[in-house]
């Protein structure tokens, strides 16, 4: 176990040693640690080696200056200057919050960025300002549009954080695909099959083989086939791609640059880097904040009291699970699995930093 | 067959005779006719009898004055004054577009409204202004949150219309549930079963009985059970409810007032009427409009060229099917099924209007 504050400090040193200014190292560390706190390790320490190798390959600008390149009273477009995603992402979300303070809402499209960690972190930044926060990003393609075998879309997450008064905030943060790549890999290692209706083979036929991504297959959109509403899932994942990329001028769909150094850059670019989209909405831009929060408390209490089905657990409000993880991990510390620890120490050794005290 | 312009004029007369001012009668007619044009008859003429009976029961204000009751440079809250949904909806979407003209984006929450027809119509109003249009609404509950048997959410549609240059616009307009009530009724009448994974019985157990809604069962969220990502579908449908209702002060989830006169009003209200949420975003608030549209053309062309799976039809871009329906129906006229025609003429007779010339 390691305390999250110690982990944060260690990661700052690691990323400073990599060449980042201290403030940027802190941005990256904040996103990685928050992923660990909230129980989403796929976006936490597991990424350090990938981030490092991307930097080492010269595919990340370690001294970037993200900036607003276009704006109106309620919008901005940010050029991320090929920064680590958390650097451009945090910069852009702060711009969105500033715009919302001035104009009621703020909406920021980001181009020329990279993998930004957990979307929920950005959305939750709005909460302390009594704002709704929104964060979207596109991602490397492994999802097939309905009826197609072309892997043209990423797992493209949506995060929305909504303020409450007495209740914990509503924090939805989900990949818009039915299953994540990491979960498939785990099933494959265990020799188990995937649920039906999530995967297709290279010819577009249904399969339950969790390793199918390595054999030309793809993940279906949320819903699965047309009979199960998969075309609606396609709309949702496509919208995240368009808002994240087309709005600000980043690469969309199949052109999103790989976020791991062992995959080569694509020959063709249709924009700059990977893209995000952020929103902040003052709740008092619509109703007095206290009224909104009382009503939101009632919403949460109503849904929490919904009756469970036979042998089913209680209804969870979006954010419940991650909040409980974060409370526990802040108290008890963060655990690191051996493979991730080894990778972390390998990076540290290359950078001439001492091993992590774990 | 009837020409859509003749149908529009006939409906205006019908709703004027019902007591609506001409401009409001035209609003309602516009939404009903557009649903027929775009091939979504569940939101077209089928609704005339329901709308009429709601008005006759005194549950609709036939002389409403929707108005902005709260605003910032980029937002407004509209009180719909218990108008027919298309009246308050069109008013609010125009406010959103005006706000966007001034501030880059415009966001309008509506309370105290009613069934507003097809969401796509409102979203598409933004296109001619080189804006992205967004329309959400909540609806009568028949959908169960993940793990629950409480029918607490509606089919809560999302519509997003995005401008293009040479390509037809991208127009997503979809209920966020995997299947619509109308499709289930049709399966039931034909004696067919529903696909697995969409429905649950009164105890929350999976069923393929398309009539299960009449026996205490409910529709599952997009994705179905947790193994298939249904909890993400819950997030999406819940977000539409919160944006449509909590933001502006309408009734959320289980408290949405029934939109048919044969169902009594609920004892408890947590807000006013049914709610909507509209957005308009100037594309040149992010990039020069020509750049955005060229990039969006490329997005559409890329996805249209995605390779189909074995025995699967070509990939459809959201809006393709409805646009083809509208082109055909504008040319050839709108067909009305006998039951709907009979209902329409019954309403006309009660109002002292001649039967429709069909």
Interface residues (C-beta under 8 A of the other chain):
Chain A: X70 X71 X72 X73 X74 X75 X77 X102 X103 X104 X105 X107 X109 X144 X145 X146 X147 X148 X149 X150 X152 X158 X160 X162 X170 X172 X174 X175 X176 X177 X178 X179 X195 X197 X198 X200 X203 X204 X205 X222 X223 X224 X227 X228 X229 X231 X232 X233 X234 X235 X236 X238 X239 X241 X242 X246 X247 X248 X249 X252 X253 X254 X270 X271 X281 X282 X283 X285 X286 X287 X291 X292 X295 X296 X298 X299 X302 X303 X306 X307 X308 X309 X310 X312 X313 X314 X315 X316 X318
Chain B: X70 X71 X72 X73 X74 X75 X77 X102 X103 X104 X105 X107 X109 X144 X145 X146 X147 X148 X149 X150 X152 X158 X160 X162 X170 X172 X174 X175 X176 X177 X178 X179 X195 X197 X198 X200 X203 X204 X205 X222 X223 X224 X227 X228 X229 X231 X232 X233 X234 X235 X236 X238 X239 X241 X242 X246 X247 X248 X249 X252 X253 X254 X270 X271 X281 X282 X283 X285 X286 X287 X291 X292 X295 X296 X298 X299 X302 X303 X306 X307 X308 X309 X310 X312 X313 X314 X315 X316 X318
